[in-house]
C-alpha cells in the first residue's frame, strides 16, 4: 500500500503543479480495491473488478441510519464502460442491479444521459486502467 500511495502522491503532485508527470498512473483492480479498503467510509462496502474496457463494482451499504431499515443493507452493482478518446477519459454506465434485480434499461439510459450532461471531461492523457 505504501508503494501505491507513493505513486498516487507523485502523480497528483505533478498534475497539481501543472507539470507533465514522468510516467502514466496505471491502476489495477487490486490497486483500486486497496485504496477503497484504506478508506473507513468504503472499507468492506465496495469491490471493483476490471475486464477489458469495463469496470464493475459491487456495493453493500448498511441502512442503519434509515428509519425502519436497521440491520438491512442496500446491495447493488453496476458495470461501466471506460474508454480514452482524444486524450479524454469517458466513463459510461452499461447496466445496473439493485438488490438482485436488474435496473430497467430505460432508467440506466436516463442515468447515463444525466451523467453525460453533468460530467466534466477529464484531460486524462495520463490515465491508464488495466
C-alpha positions in Angstrom: 0.0 0.0 0.0 2.9 2.4 0.7 4.2 2.0 -2.8 0.8 2.6 -4.3 0.3 5.7 -2.2 3.7 7.0 -3.2 2.8 6.6 -6.9 -0.5 8.3 -6.3 1.2 11.2 -4.4 3.8 11.7 -7.1 1.3 11.7 -9.9 -1.1 14.1 -8.0 1.8 16.5 -7.2 2.8 16.6 -10.8 -0.7 17.3 -12.0 -1.5 19.9 -9.3 1.8 21.6 -10.2 0.7 21.6 -13.8 3.8 19.6 -14.7 3.9 16.7 -17.1 4.0 13.5 -15.0 7.1 11.5 -15.7 5.1 8.3 -16.1 1.5 7.2 -16.6 -0.5 6.3 -13.5 -1.7 2.7 -14.1 -4.1 1.3 -11.5 -5.2 -2.4 -11.5 -8.4 -3.6 -9.8 -6.3 -4.7 -6.9 -4.8 -1.2 -6.6 -8.3 0.4 -6.6 -9.6 -2.1 -4.1 -6.6 -1.4 -1.8 -7.4 2.3 -2.0 -11.1 1.6 -1.3 -10.2 -0.6 1.7 -7.9 2.1 3.1 -11.0 4.3 3.5 -13.0 3.8 6.6 -16.1 5.1 4.7 -15.9 2.4 2.0 -13.9 -0.4 3.5 -15.8 -3.7 3.1 -18.7 -1.9 1.2 -17.3 -1.6 -2.3 -15.4 -4.0 -4.5 -14.2 -3.3 -8.1 -13.3 -5.6 -11.0 -11.8 -4.6 -14.4 -12.2 -6.7 -17.5 -11.2 -5.2 -20.9 -12.7 -1.7 -21.0 -15.4 -2.5 -18.5 -15.2 -1.7 -14.8 -17.7 -3.4 -12.5 -18.5 -2.6 -8.9 -20.4 -4.2 -6.1 -21.6 -2.1 -3.2 -23.2 -3.1 0.1 -24.2 -0.2 2.3 -25.8 -0.6 5.8 -29.1 1.2 6.1 -28.9 1.6 9.9 -29.4 5.4 9.6 -32.7 4.9 7.6 -35.8 4.7 9.9 -37.2 1.2 9.8 -34.2 -0.3 7.9 -31.9 -1.0 10.8 -29.9 -4.2 10.1 -30.7 -4.1 6.4 -28.4 -3.3 3.5 -28.6 -1.6 0.1 -26.9 -4.0 -2.3 -26.2 -3.0 -5.8 -23.8 -3.5 -8.7 -23.0 -1.6 -11.9 -20.9 -2.0 -15.0 -19.2 0.9 -16.5 -17.5 1.2 -19.9 -14.2 3.1 -19.6 -12.5 4.4 -22.7 -10.0 7.0 -23.7 -10.9 9.3 -26.7 -8.6 12.0 -27.9 -6.8 12.1 -24.5 -10.0 12.3 -22.5 -11.4 9.7 -20.1 -15.0 8.7 -20.8 -17.0 6.6 -18.3 -20.4 5.3 -19.3 -23.0 3.3 -17.3 -23.6 0.0 -19.1 -26.0 -1.7 -16.7 -27.0 -1.8 -13.0 -28.6 -4.1 -10.5 -30.2 -3.3 -7.1 -30.9 -6.0 -4.5 -30.5 -8.7 -7.1 -32.9 -7.1 -9.6 -31.8 -5.5 -12.9 -32.4 -1.8 -13.2 -34.7 -1.3 -16.3 -32.7 -0.2 -19.3 -34.7 3.0 -19.7 -33.5 4.1 -16.2 -29.9 3.1 -16.9 -30.1 5.1 -20.2 -31.6 8.0 -18.3 -28.9 7.9 -15.6 -26.2 7.7 -18.3 -27.7 10.7 -20.2 -27.9 12.7 -17.0 -24.2 11.9 -16.1 -23.2 12.9 -19.6 -25.0 16.3 -19.2 -23.3 17.0 -15.9 -19.9 15.5 -16.3 -16.8 17.4 -17.0 -14.5 15.7 -19.3 -11.2 14.9 -17.7 -8.0 15.7 -19.6 -6.5 12.3 -18.9 -3.7 11.8 -21.3 -2.0 10.0 -18.4 -4.9 7.7 -17.3 -4.5 4.1 -18.0 -6.8 1.4 -16.5 -5.8 -2.2 -16.7 
